[in-house]
Amino acid sequence: FLHSRLRTATLRHDADGQATLLNLLLRNYLHYNLYDQAEKLVSKSVFPEQSNNNEWARYLYYTGRIKAIQLEYSEARRTLTNALRKAPQHTAVGFKQTVHKLLIVVELLLGEIPDRLQFRQPSLKRSLMPYFLLTQAVRTGNLAKFNQVLDQFGEKFQTDGTYTLIIRLRHNVIKTGVRMISLSYSRISLADIAVKLQLDSPEDAEFIVAKAIRDGVIEASINHEKGYVQSKETMDIYGTREPQLAFHQRISFCLDIHNMSVKAMRFPPKSYNKDLESAEERREREQQDLEFAKEMAEDDDDSFP
């Protein structure tokens, strides 16, 4: 039914109808976890540019959820940030709470720590408390605290639709823990790493450390015979491409804000300019009016004896 209505709205060039029906279809797909169908709908349809900001915000939020499930975290963060920007500033508190919850998890999956200020906003503080505790666990690499938060707020995460993504954070917590251990110890045994990360055996710790070395998370080497990890000297981060990538990301973000602000502005139609006279035409018309007024005054003077 909704698909037929969408076809009708598209043929009639009904922008408001297209936007509403697309959002209804995406909401229905995501409610039943049909992410493949939702992704196909997004890829094969074009959301009307002239739609109002409320419909745009909903569409960007649904798109962000789809991208997050499909492991496209950078794109998910971009669309969710734009959804918050399109949302009303002083209303729609529930919508902004929902978007913030998903955005926090996406940023954690990207290996970044969300800004602490968003947890302190009066309208968000209470609803984001579980996510604040989750952020603390990920930031410190505390696997025990992560499991505790997951057990305590698991039902709430499932209700929010973020539980599946939060489960993926376990690897990030372990990776952060390995990085913290590498920075704290120049040499540490695999058994101690297993105890600190609450792993089952030193063999599991060796596998995790080896994977962290391969992914470039830490600079270290493993001594298999003696069973310890030797950390290398910390290299200067300014000698890598990370600062350049960080600046590029921030500049791109600012350019996106500028482009979206320009698109959100309202300009008069081009036909409006046809009715406007140029400055030269206006001066010529005023000169003609002035000459006509002088002629009329002279005629009035001549008419008196």
N, C-alpha and C positions, 0 to 999 in steps of 0.2 A: 504493500500500500504506500509506504513512504517513498519507495523507489519510483513508483509511477507519478506520485506528486512532485518529486524532484525533477523528473523529466519534463513534466508540464511547466513547472516554474522556470526551468532552463530555456524551454522553447519560447516562453512568453517574456523572457529577459526580466523576470521578477527577482531582483537582487535580494530583497528582504526574505522572500520565500525560499530562495536557494540557501541562504545562510542558515535560516532556522531549520530547514529539513536536513541539511548536512550535519548540523550539530545534533539533531535528534537521532539520526542514523549512527553517528559515532558514539553517542551516549549509550545507545542500545547495544552496539557491538562490545563496547568496553564493559558494560554491566555483566554480560555473559562471557567475558574473557575471550572474545573472538578477535584477537589482535591482528591476525593475518588478513581477515576481511576488512578490518578498519584501515589497515595500511594500504590495501588495494584501493579502497574508496578514496583515501587522501591522495594517492598517486595518480588516480585517473580522473579526479575532479579538480576544479579551480574555484577557490573561495572568492566570492565577489569583493573587489577592492572597496566598493562604496558602501559596504555594510557598516552598521553602527559599531561602536567600540565594545558594547556588551557581547554581541555575537562574535566579534573578533577574539575577545578574551576567552570565551568558551572554546572556540575552535583551536586556539593556540594551546590551551591547557590539554585538550584531548590529544593534540598532536604531540605534545611533550610526553604524555603518558605512553603513547605508542613508541616513540623513539627511545624512552628509557627501558622499556621491556626488550627492545631489539638491540640493546647494548650501545646505542648511539648517544652516549651521555653528553657530549659537547653540544650536539644539536638539541637535545632535550633541555639542557640548561638555557640555551638561547631562546627557545620558544616559550619556556615557562617564565623567564624574565620578561619577555615581551607581553605575556599574558597579564602579569602583575602591572605592567605599565599601562596596558589598555583598560584595566579594571577601574571602576569608580574609586575616587580617592577617599571619600568619607562614608561610603556605604558598602554593601556586599562584603561584610566582614567574614561570613562563612566561606565564601568563594576564595578570598585571599588566604584564609587559614588553610584551606585544602591545597592551594597552589604552593604555599610556603612549605608544607609538610613534604610534598614530593620534591620540591627544589632542594631542600636540605639533604635529603637522601641522595639525590643525583650529585650534588657537590661533594658529598662524602665518598661516593663511588669514583669520582674524578680525582680523589686524593687531596681535596681541598677542605679547609675548615670554614664553615659558614660564619658570617659576621655575627658577633655576639649581640650587637644592637637589636637585631630582629627578634631575638628571644626576650628582649626587655620591653617591647611595645605592649602597652596595656591590653590591646585587643587580641594579641597573639600569645601573651606570656603563659596563660593557663593551658591553652590547647597545645602549645609547643613544648611543654615541660618534658614529656617522654623523649622527644627528639633532642632536647638539650642534654639530657643524661646520656643518650646514645652518642651524641657528638663528643662528649667528654670521654667516653669509653674508647671511641675510635682515635681521638687525638692522642691519648696516652698509650694506646696499644694494649689496653688492659682487657684480656680475653675473658677473665672471670667477671668483670663488671659488665662487659658486653652481653654475656650469657644471662646475667642477672636481670638486666634491662629487658632482654628478649623474653624471659620467663614472666616478668612482672607485667609488661605491657603488650604481650603477644596478641591478645584479643583486640586491643585497640589498633595495633598496626594492621591486623587483618581487616578490621572495619574501615580503616583509612585507605586500604588498597595498596599499602606500601610494604607489606610483610615479605613478599617475594624478593623485592629489591634489597631489603634489609638483610635477608639471609646471605646475599652476595657480599655483604660488608665484612663477613667473617674473615675472608682472605685479606682484606685491607687492614683489619685489626692486627692480624698476625704479621703482616708485612711491616706495619708501623712498629710493632713490638720488636721485630728483628732489627729495624733501623735504630731504635733507641738503645738496644743492647750493644750494637756495633759502635755507636758513638760513646757509650759509657765504658766499655771494656776494650782494651787492646788485644787481649786474648781471653777466651772463655771456653770451657768445655761444653761439648754437645749435651751432656747430661744436665748441666746447669741451665742451658737454654731450654731444654724440655721442661724443666721444673718451672721456670719463669713464665713460659708460654702455656703451661698446663697441657703439654702434649703427652702422648702415651709412652713414648720411648725415645731414646737418643737417635734412633734411626729416622723417626719422623722429623726430628729437629734437623738432622743432616739434610734430609730431602728439602725441607722448607728453606734452609739457609742456602743450599745449592741453587734453588730456583730464584731466590732473591739476588744472588750474585749474577746469575745469568740474565735477569731482567734489569740489572744495573741499579738495583735498590741500594745495595751496599758495595763497598770496595773491600773485599776480604778474600782469604783463601782457607781451605779446609785441610787439616792434617788428618787423614783417615786412620793412620796407624796409632797415633796418640789420642785421637778423638777430641780435637779442639779446633776452634776457629780463630784465625789470626787476622785482625783488622789491619788494613793498610792506612797510610796517612791520608787524611781528608784533603781532597783536592779543592782548589779554589773554584767556587761556583761561578765566579765572574770570568773564568776561563772557558766556560761552556756556553752553549746556546740558550740556556734557560732564561737569562735576563732578556735576551732579544725576543724570545717567544712570549715572555710575560708582557713586554712593551707592545708587541704586535697584538696580543689579545686585548689589551686595554684600549689601544687606538681603534681597533675594529669595533669594540663596544661603543665608543664615543661616536664613531661614524654611523653606526646603526641607529643610535638615538637621534642623531641629526636627520638622517634620511626619513625615519618614521615620523619625526616632528613635522618635517616639510609635507609629507603625505597627509598628515592629519589636519593641516591647515585648509581653510576653505577659500577658494579663489573665485571671482566672478567669471561667468562663461566668456568665451572669446567674442561672441556676438555683442557683448556689452561694450567692447571697445569701439565698435563701429559707430555707436551713437555718440561717442565723445569726440568733440572737436579738438584739434591740436592747438598748441599755444599761439602759433602764427595765425591760424584761422580766427581764434578768439580776439587777438589784437586787431585784425582787419575788420572784424564785425564791430568792435567797439569804436574804431576810427570812423566807420561808416555811420554809426549811430550818432557820434559826436557831430559830424558834418551835417547830418540830417537835422539835428537839433538846432545848429547855427542857422541853417537855411530857413527853418520855421520861424526862428526869432527875427531874422531879417524881414521876412514876409509880414510878420505882425507889425514891425516898425513902419514899413512902407504903407500899410493900410490906414494909418492915422494921418489926418491932414496936417 
